[in-house]
Amino acid sequence: QVQLAESWGGLVQAGGSLRLSCAVSATIFNLKFMAWYRQVEGKPRERVARISTDGSTNYDDSIAGRFTISRDKAKNTLYLQMNSLKPEDTAVYYCYAERWGGIIDWGKGTLVTVSS
């Protein structure tokens, strides 16, 4: 099992920035995809950004141009840099990893609250 641990969520004012981190227990090279999802209570979990093993990235339209997904292979860590935050970005953010073969792992989530 791959263990994922998110950190550095918190409270920020609208227009501010946060950088989420996800510590990964496995070598990132062995993962097919990694991604950040978010979920608002009562709504489905939605993917906001994904990075493939070759480094290619994909973003949801709602955050394109404001969020950047990246990884540090030496530290086995995934990041989500979030700029120009809006109140509607308030959610629990989850780290996601998909291994070759389709096995999926999730972190426990970190809460991001953006005040207006």
C-alpha positions as CSV (number, residue, x, y, z in Angstrom):
1,Q,0.0,0.0,0.0
2,V,1.2,3.5,-0.8
3,Q,0.7,5.9,2.1
4,L,0.0,9.5,1.3
5,A,0.0,12.3,3.9
6,E,-1.2,15.8,3.0
7,S,-0.1,18.9,4.9
8,W,-0.1,22.7,4.9
9,G,-3.7,23.4,4.4
10,G,-5.2,26.2,6.5
11,L,-7.0,29.5,6.5
12,V,-6.1,32.2,4.0
13,Q,-7.8,35.4,2.8
14,A,-9.1,35.6,-0.7
15,G,-6.3,36.5,-3.1
16,G,-3.7,34.7,-1.0
17,S,-1.6,31.7,-1.6
18,L,-1.0,28.3,-0.1
19,R,1.2,25.4,-1.1
20,L,0.0,21.9,-0.2
21,S,2.4,19.0,0.2
22,C,1.8,15.3,0.0
23,A,4.5,13.0,1.4
24,V,4.5,9.7,-0.5
25,S,5.7,6.4,1.1
26,A,6.7,4.9,-2.3
27,T,9.0,6.0,-5.0
28,I,7.2,8.4,-7.3
29,F,8.8,6.8,-10.3
30,N,6.7,3.7,-9.6
31,L,3.4,5.7,-9.8
32,K,1.4,6.1,-13.0
33,F,-0.4,9.2,-12.0
34,M,-0.6,11.5,-9.0
35,A,-3.3,14.1,-8.5
36,W,-5.0,16.5,-6.2
37,Y,-8.7,16.3,-5.6
38,R,-11.0,18.4,-3.5
39,Q,-14.3,17.9,-1.9
40,V,-16.9,20.2,-0.5
41,E,-19.3,18.7,2.0
42,G,-22.3,17.3,0.3
43,K,-20.7,17.3,-3.2
44,P,-18.7,14.8,-5.1
45,R,-14.9,14.7,-5.0
46,E,-13.5,16.5,-8.0
47,R,-10.0,16.4,-9.5
48,V,-8.3,19.7,-9.8
49,A,-4.8,18.7,-11.1
50,R,-3.0,15.6,-12.3
51,I,0.6,14.8,-13.1
52,S,1.7,11.8,-15.1
53,T,4.9,9.8,-14.7
54,D,6.4,11.6,-17.7
55,G,5.7,15.0,-16.0
56,S,2.8,16.1,-18.2
57,T,0.1,17.9,-16.3
58,N,-3.6,18.5,-16.6
59,Y,-5.8,21.0,-14.8
60,D,-9.5,21.5,-14.2
61,D,-10.8,24.7,-15.9
62,S,-11.9,26.2,-12.6
63,I,-8.3,26.5,-11.3
64,A,-6.3,26.7,-14.5
65,G,-3.7,29.5,-14.4
66,R,-4.0,29.7,-10.6
67,F,-2.8,26.3,-9.3
68,T,0.3,24.4,-10.2
69,I,1.0,20.8,-9.5
70,S,4.6,19.6,-9.2
71,R,6.6,16.9,-7.6
72,D,10.0,16.4,-6.1
73,K,11.2,12.9,-6.9
74,A,14.2,13.1,-4.5
75,K,11.8,13.9,-1.6
76,N,8.9,11.7,-2.9
77,T,6.6,14.7,-2.4
78,L,3.8,16.0,-4.5
79,Y,2.9,19.7,-4.3
80,L,0.0,22.0,-5.2
81,Q,0.8,25.7,-5.4
82,M,-2.4,27.6,-5.1
83,N,-2.4,31.3,-6.0
84,S,-5.2,33.9,-6.2
85,L,-7.4,31.8,-4.0
86,K,-11.1,32.4,-4.0
87,P,-13.7,31.5,-1.4
88,E,-15.1,28.9,-3.7
89,D,-11.7,27.1,-3.5
90,T,-12.6,26.2,0.1
91,A,-12.6,22.4,0.4
92,V,-10.8,19.4,1.8
93,Y,-7.9,18.7,-0.6
94,Y,-6.9,15.1,-1.1
95,C,-3.7,13.6,-2.5
96,Y,-4.3,10.7,-5.0
97,A,-1.9,8.1,-6.4
98,E,-2.5,5.5,-9.1
99,R,-0.1,2.7,-9.5
100,W,0.6,0.7,-12.6
101,G,-2.2,-1.9,-12.7
102,G,-4.9,0.6,-11.6
103,I,-4.5,0.4,-7.8
104,I,-5.5,3.7,-6.2
105,D,-4.5,5.2,-2.9
106,W,-5.8,8.3,-1.1
107,G,-4.5,10.5,1.6
108,K,-6.7,11.6,4.5
109,G,-7.1,15.2,3.3
110,T,-6.2,18.7,4.4
111,L,-8.7,21.5,4.9
112,V,-8.3,24.7,2.9
113,T,-10.5,27.6,4.0
114,V,-10.5,30.8,2.0
115,S,-12.2,33.8,3.6
116,S,-13.8,36.6,1.7
